Amino acid sequence: MREQVEAVLAKVRPTLKADGGDIELIDVKDGIVQVHLSGACSGCPMSQMTLKHGVEAALKAAIPEIKEVVPVNKYQAAGC
């Protein structure tokens, strides 16, 4: 499933990059996708809307097993 998620994120990424942001897949477990938003996306007040209505919607449409997409701090996820 991780490869499927990466493929969908590759399609979404150019839109995020056009606005100065980016997205990185951290983990996929039990239908929950953890991502790290960076660049302009990390401090943008609209990032939650982008995440839910853009990224999550695209992932759920392509991969029905996806339940939710949640933002995480990749440094905290790595135990730093």
N, CA, C and O atoms as a GROMACS GRO file, in nm:
protein
  320
    1MET      N    1   0.082  -0.118   0.000
    1MET     CA    2   0.000   0.000   0.000
    1MET      C    3   0.087   0.126   0.000
    1MET      O    4   0.048   0.228  -0.055
    2ARG      N    5   0.203   0.118   0.061
    2ARG     CA    6   0.292   0.234   0.067
    2ARG      C    7   0.326   0.285  -0.074
    2ARG      O    8   0.329   0.406  -0.099
    3GLU      N    9   0.352   0.192  -0.166
    3GLU     CA   10   0.385   0.231  -0.303
    3GLU      C   11   0.267   0.302  -0.370
    3GLU      O   12   0.287   0.397  -0.445
    4GLN      N   13   0.146   0.256  -0.342
    4GLN     CA   14   0.026   0.320  -0.398
    4GLN      C   15   0.012   0.463  -0.344
    4GLN      O   16  -0.019   0.556  -0.419
    5VAL      N   17   0.036   0.479  -0.215
    5VAL     CA   18   0.027   0.612  -0.154
    5VAL      C   19   0.132   0.704  -0.214
    5VAL      O   20   0.102   0.819  -0.247
    6GLU      N   21   0.253   0.656  -0.229
    6GLU     CA   22   0.361   0.736  -0.289
    6GLU      C   23   0.323   0.780  -0.431
    6GLU      O   24   0.351   0.894  -0.470
    7ALA      N   25   0.260   0.692  -0.507
    7ALA     CA   26   0.220   0.725  -0.644
    7ALA      C   27   0.116   0.837  -0.645
    7ALA      O   28   0.123   0.927  -0.730
    8VAL      N   29   0.021   0.833  -0.553
    8VAL     CA   30  -0.080   0.938  -0.547
    8VAL      C   31  -0.017   1.069  -0.501
    8VAL      O   32  -0.048   1.175  -0.554
    9LEU      N   33   0.072   1.062  -0.403
    9LEU     CA   34   0.138   1.183  -0.355
    9LEU      C   35   0.223   1.246  -0.465
    9LEU      O   36   0.236   1.368  -0.472
   10ALA      N   37   0.280   1.163  -0.551
   10ALA     CA   38   0.359   1.216  -0.663
   10ALA      C   39   0.272   1.299  -0.758
   10ALA      O   40   0.321   1.392  -0.821
   11LYS      N   41   0.144   1.264  -0.768
   11LYS     CA   42   0.052   1.340  -0.853
   11LYS      C   43   0.007   1.470  -0.786
   11LYS      O   44  -0.020   1.569  -0.854
   12VAL      N   45  -0.001   1.469  -0.654
   12VAL     CA   46  -0.046   1.586  -0.577
   12VAL      C   47   0.069   1.686  -0.555
   12VAL      O   48   0.047   1.807  -0.550
   13ARG      N   49   0.189   1.634  -0.543
   13ARG     CA   50   0.306   1.714  -0.508
   13ARG      C   51   0.328   1.836  -0.597
   13ARG      O   52   0.360   1.943  -0.543
   14PRO      N   53   0.314   1.828  -0.729
   14PRO     CA   54   0.337   1.948  -0.811
   14PRO      C   55   0.248   2.067  -0.774
   14PRO      O   56   0.291   2.182  -0.781
   15THR      N   57   0.126   2.039  -0.734
   15THR     CA   58   0.035   2.146  -0.692
   15THR      C   59   0.087   2.212  -0.564
   15THR      O   60   0.084   2.334  -0.552
   16LEU      N   61   0.133   2.132  -0.470
   16LEU     CA   62   0.187   2.186  -0.346
   16LEU      C   63   0.314   2.265  -0.372
   16LEU      O   64   0.335   2.373  -0.316
   17LYS      N   65   0.400   2.211  -0.458
   17LYS     CA   66   0.526   2.279  -0.489
   17LYS      C   67   0.503   2.411  -0.561
   17LYS      O   68   0.582   2.505  -0.546
   18ALA      N   69   0.396   2.420  -0.638
   18ALA     CA   70   0.365   2.544  -0.709
   18ALA      C   71   0.338   2.658  -0.610
   18ALA      O   72   0.356   2.775  -0.642
   19ASP      N   73   0.294   2.622  -0.489
   19ASP     CA   74   0.268   2.721  -0.385
   19ASP      C   75   0.381   2.728  -0.283
   19ASP      O   76   0.366   2.792  -0.179
   20GLY      N   77   0.492   2.663  -0.311
   20GLY     CA   78   0.608   2.669  -0.223
   20GLY      C   79   0.611   2.565  -0.112
   20GLY      O   80   0.691   2.575  -0.020
   21GLY      N   81   0.524   2.465  -0.121
   21GLY     CA   82   0.519   2.361  -0.017
   21GLY      C   83   0.561   2.226  -0.070
   21GLY      O   84   0.600   2.212  -0.187
   22ASP      N   85   0.553   2.128   0.016
   22ASP     CA   86   0.585   1.990  -0.022
   22ASP      C   87   0.522   1.897   0.081
   22ASP      O   88   0.480   1.941   0.188
   23ILE      N   89   0.518   1.770   0.047
   23ILE     CA   90   0.462   1.668   0.136
   23ILE      C   91   0.553   1.546   0.132
   23ILE      O   92   0.604   1.509   0.027
   24GLU      N   93   0.571   1.485   0.247
   24GLU     CA   94   0.656   1.367   0.258
   24GLU      C   95   0.579   1.258   0.332
   24GLU      O   96   0.521   1.283   0.438
   25LEU      N   97   0.580   1.139   0.278
   25LEU     CA   98   0.515   1.026   0.343
   25LEU      C   99   0.602   0.977   0.457
   25LEU      O  100   0.721   0.948   0.439
   26ILE      N  101   0.544   0.968   0.575
   26ILE     CA  102   0.616   0.919   0.692
   26ILE      C  103   0.583   0.772   0.717
   26ILE      O  104   0.674   0.691   0.735
   27ASP      N  105   0.453   0.738   0.718
   27ASP     CA  106   0.416   0.600   0.747
   27ASP      C  107   0.273   0.574   0.698
   27ASP      O  108   0.193   0.666   0.684
   28VAL      N  109   0.245   0.448   0.674
   28VAL     CA  110   0.109   0.402   0.643
   28VAL      C  111   0.085   0.282   0.732
   28VAL      O  112   0.156   0.182   0.724
   29LYS      N  113  -0.018   0.292   0.816
   29LYS     CA  114  -0.047   0.180   0.906
   29LYS      C  115  -0.197   0.174   0.930
   29LYS      O  116  -0.258   0.273   0.970
   30ASP      N  117  -0.256   0.058   0.907
   30ASP     CA  118  -0.398   0.035   0.931
   30ASP      C  119  -0.488   0.139   0.864
   30ASP      O  120  -0.588   0.183   0.921
   31GLY      N  121  -0.452   0.179   0.743
   31GLY     CA  122  -0.533   0.274   0.668
   31GLY      C  123  -0.512   0.420   0.706
   31GLY      O  124  -0.578   0.508   0.652
   32ILE      N  125  -0.421   0.446   0.799
   32ILE     CA  126  -0.390   0.582   0.841
   32ILE      C  127  -0.258   0.622   0.775
   32ILE      O  128  -0.156   0.555   0.790
   33VAL      N  129  -0.261   0.731   0.702
   33VAL     CA  130  -0.143   0.781   0.632
   33VAL      C  131  -0.088   0.899   0.710
   33VAL      O  132  -0.158   0.997   0.734
   34GLN      N  133   0.038   0.889   0.750
   34GLN     CA  134   0.105   0.998   0.820
   34GLN      C  135   0.196   1.071   0.722
   34GLN      O  136   0.278   1.010   0.654
   35VAL      N  137   0.178   1.203   0.715
   35VAL     CA  138   0.258   1.284   0.624
   35VAL      C  139   0.318   1.402   0.698
   35VAL      O  140   0.268   1.446   0.801
   36HIS      N  141   0.427   1.452   0.643
   36HIS     CA  142   0.492   1.572   0.695
   36HIS      C  143   0.481   1.679   0.588
   36HIS      O  144   0.527   1.661   0.475
   37LEU      N  145   0.419   1.791   0.624
   37LEU     CA  146   0.408   1.904   0.533
   37LEU      C  147   0.527   1.996   0.557
   37LEU      O  148   0.562   2.025   0.671
   38SER      N  149   0.588   2.042   0.450
   38SER     CA  150   0.705   2.129   0.464
   38SER      C  151   0.694   2.250   0.373
   38SER      O  152   0.599   2.264   0.297
   39GLY      N  153   0.792   2.337   0.383
   39GLY     CA  154   0.793   2.459   0.304
   39GLY      C  155   0.678   2.549   0.345
   39GLY      O  156   0.646   2.558   0.463
   40ALA      N  157   0.617   2.615   0.249
   40ALA     CA  158   0.507   2.706   0.277
   40ALA      C  159   0.388   2.635   0.341
   40ALA      O  160   0.310   2.698   0.412
   41CYS      N  161   0.373   2.505   0.317
   41CYS     CA  162   0.261   2.430   0.374
   41CYS      C  163   0.271   2.416   0.527
   41CYS      O  164   0.170   2.407   0.596
   42SER      N  165   0.392   2.416   0.578
   42SER     CA  166   0.409   2.391   0.722
   42SER      C  167   0.352   2.501   0.809
   42SER      O  168   0.312   2.475   0.922
   43GLY      N  169   0.347   2.623   0.761
   43GLY     CA  170   0.295   2.731   0.842
   43GLY      C  171   0.168   2.793   0.788
   43GLY      O  172   0.120   2.893   0.841
   44CYS      N  173   0.114   2.735   0.684
   44CYS     CA  174  -0.003   2.792   0.617
   44CYS      C  175  -0.131   2.760   0.695
   44CYS      O  176  -0.154   2.645   0.732
   45PRO      N  177  -0.213   2.862   0.720
   45PRO     CA  178  -0.339   2.837   0.790
   45PRO      C  179  -0.437   2.752   0.708
   45PRO      O  180  -0.532   2.697   0.764
   46MET      N  181  -0.415   2.740   0.578
   46MET     CA  182  -0.502   2.660   0.493
   46MET      C  183  -0.452   2.516   0.477
   46MET      O  184  -0.513   2.437   0.405
   47SER      N  185  -0.342   2.481   0.544
   47SER     CA  186  -0.283   2.349   0.524
   47SER      C  187  -0.377   2.235   0.564
   47SER      O  188  -0.376   2.130   0.500
   48GLN      N  189  -0.458   2.254   0.668
   48GLN     CA  190  -0.552   2.148   0.708
   48GLN      C  191  -0.656   2.124   0.599
   48GLN      O  192  -0.693   2.010   0.573
   49MET      N  193  -0.702   2.232   0.536
   49MET     CA  194  -0.799   2.218   0.427
   49MET      C  195  -0.734   2.148   0.308
   49MET      O  196  -0.794   2.059   0.247
   50THR      N  197  -0.613   2.189   0.276
   50THR     CA  198  -0.540   2.124   0.167
   50THR      C  199  -0.521   1.976   0.196
   50THR      O  200  -0.538   1.892   0.108
   51LEU      N  201  -0.485   1.945   0.320
   51LEU     CA  202  -0.460   1.808   0.359
   51LEU      C  203  -0.587   1.723   0.347
   51LEU      O  204  -0.584   1.615   0.289
   52LYS      N  205  -0.698   1.772   0.401
   52LYS     CA  206  -0.822   1.694   0.402
   52LYS      C  207  -0.893   1.694   0.267
   52LYS      O  208  -0.933   1.588   0.218
   53HIS      N  209  -0.910   1.812   0.207
   53HIS     CA  210  -0.988   1.821   0.084
   53HIS      C  211  -0.906   1.794  -0.042
   53HIS      O  212  -0.963   1.768  -0.148
   54GLY      N  213  -0.777   1.800  -0.032
   54GLY     CA  214  -0.691   1.774  -0.148
   54GLY      C  215  -0.624   1.639  -0.138
   54GLY      O  216  -0.656   1.546  -0.212
   55VAL      N  217  -0.531   1.628  -0.044
   55VAL     CA  218  -0.449   1.507  -0.032
   55VAL      C  219  -0.533   1.387   0.011
   55VAL      O  220  -0.529   1.282  -0.054
   56GLU      N  221  -0.608   1.401   0.120
   56GLU     CA  222  -0.687   1.288   0.169
   56GLU      C  223  -0.792   1.245   0.067
   56GLU      O  224  -0.812   1.125   0.047
   57ALA      N  225  -0.858   1.339   0.004
   57ALA     CA  226  -0.959   1.306  -0.096
   57ALA      C  227  -0.897   1.229  -0.213
   57ALA      O  228  -0.955   1.131  -0.260
   58ALA      N  229  -0.780   1.272  -0.259
   58ALA     CA  230  -0.712   1.204  -0.369
   58ALA      C  231  -0.672   1.063  -0.330
   58ALA      O  232  -0.686   0.969  -0.408
   59LEU      N  233  -0.621   1.048  -0.208
   59LEU     CA  234  -0.580   0.916  -0.162
   59LEU      C  235  -0.699   0.822  -0.146
   59LEU      O  236  -0.692   0.707  -0.188
   60LYS      N  237  -0.807   0.871  -0.086
   60LYS     CA  238  -0.926   0.787  -0.067
   60LYS      C  239  -0.988   0.747  -0.201
   60LYS      O  240  -1.039   0.636  -0.215
   61ALA      N  241  -0.985   0.836  -0.299
   61ALA     CA  242  -1.041   0.804  -0.430
   61ALA      C  243  -0.959   0.695  -0.500
   61ALA      O  244  -1.015   0.609  -0.568
   62ALA      N  245  -0.828   0.700  -0.483
   62ALA     CA  246  -0.741   0.603  -0.549
   62ALA      C  247  -0.724   0.473  -0.470
   62ALA      O  248  -0.706   0.366  -0.528
   63ILE      N  249  -0.731   0.485  -0.337
   63ILE     CA  250  -0.707   0.369  -0.250
   63ILE      C  251  -0.818   0.364  -0.145
   63ILE      O  252  -0.807   0.429  -0.041
   64PRO      N  253  -0.924   0.290  -0.171
   64PRO     CA  254  -1.039   0.288  -0.080
   64PRO      C  255  -1.007   0.245   0.064
   64PRO      O  256  -1.082   0.276   0.157
   65GLU      N  257  -0.896   0.174   0.083
   65GLU     CA  258  -0.860   0.128   0.219
   65GLU      C  259  -0.811   0.242   0.308
   65GLU      O  260  -0.800   0.225   0.430
   66ILE      N  261  -0.782   0.356   0.250
   66ILE     CA  262  -0.732   0.470   0.330
   66ILE      C  263  -0.847   0.524   0.414
   66ILE      O  264  -0.955   0.553   0.362
   67LYS      N  265  -0.822   0.538   0.544
   67LYS     CA  266  -0.923   0.590   0.637
   67LYS      C  267  -0.903   0.739   0.664
   67LYS      O  268  -1.000   0.815   0.672
   68GLU      N  269  -0.777   0.779   0.678
   68GLU     CA  270  -0.748   0.917   0.717
   68GLU      C  271  -0.604   0.952   0.683
   68GLU      O  272  -0.518   0.865   0.676
   69VAL      N  273  -0.581   1.081   0.663
   69VAL     CA  274  -0.446   1.133   0.644
   69VAL      C  275  -0.422   1.232   0.758
   69VAL      O  276  -0.501   1.324   0.779
   70VAL      N  277  -0.313   1.211   0.830
   70VAL     CA  278  -0.283   1.298   0.944
   70VAL      C  279  -0.144   1.359   0.928
   70VAL      O  280  -0.050   1.293   0.883
   71PRO      N  281  -0.131   1.487   0.967
   71PRO     CA  282   0.000   1.550   0.962
   71PRO      C  283   0.081   1.515   1.086
   71PRO      O  284   0.028   1.509   1.197
   72VAL      N  285   0.209   1.491   1.068
   72VAL     CA  286   0.299   1.465   1.180
   72VAL      C  287   0.427   1.544   1.160
   72VAL      O  288   0.460   1.582   1.047
   73ASN      N  289   0.496   1.569   1.266
   73ASN     CA  290   0.629   1.631   1.260
   73ASN      C  291   0.727   1.517   1.240
   73ASN      O  292   0.740   1.432   1.327
   74LYS      N  293   0.796   1.515   1.127
   74LYS     CA  294   0.884   1.401   1.098
   74LYS      C  295   0.996   1.386   1.200
   74LYS      O  296   1.047   1.276   1.219
   75TYR      N  297   1.034   1.493   1.265
   75TYR     CA  298   1.139   1.484   1.365
   75TYR      C  299   1.088   1.418   1.493
   75TYR      O  300   1.159   1.341   1.557
   76GLN      N  301   0.964   1.450   1.529
   76GLN     CA  302   0.905   1.384   1.645
   76GLN      C  303   0.876   1.238   1.615
   76GLN      O  304   0.895   1.152   1.701
   77ALA      N  305   0.832   1.210   1.492
   77ALA     CA  306   0.803   1.072   1.453
   77ALA      C  307   0.929   0.987   1.457
   77ALA      O  308   0.922   0.867   1.483
   78ALA      N  309   1.045   1.048   1.430
   78ALA     CA  310   1.172   0.976   1.431
   78ALA      C  311   1.232   0.966   1.571
   78ALA      O  312   1.336   0.903   1.591
   79GLY      N  313   1.166   1.028   1.669
   79GLY     CA  314   1.216   1.023   1.806
   79GLY      C  315   1.321   1.126   1.838
   79GLY      O  316   1.394   1.111   1.936
   80CYS      N  317   1.332   1.230   1.758
   80CYS     CA  318   1.431   1.335   1.782
   80CYS      C  319   1.378   1.437   1.881
   80CYS      O  320   1.447   1.533   1.913
   0.00000   0.00000   0.00000
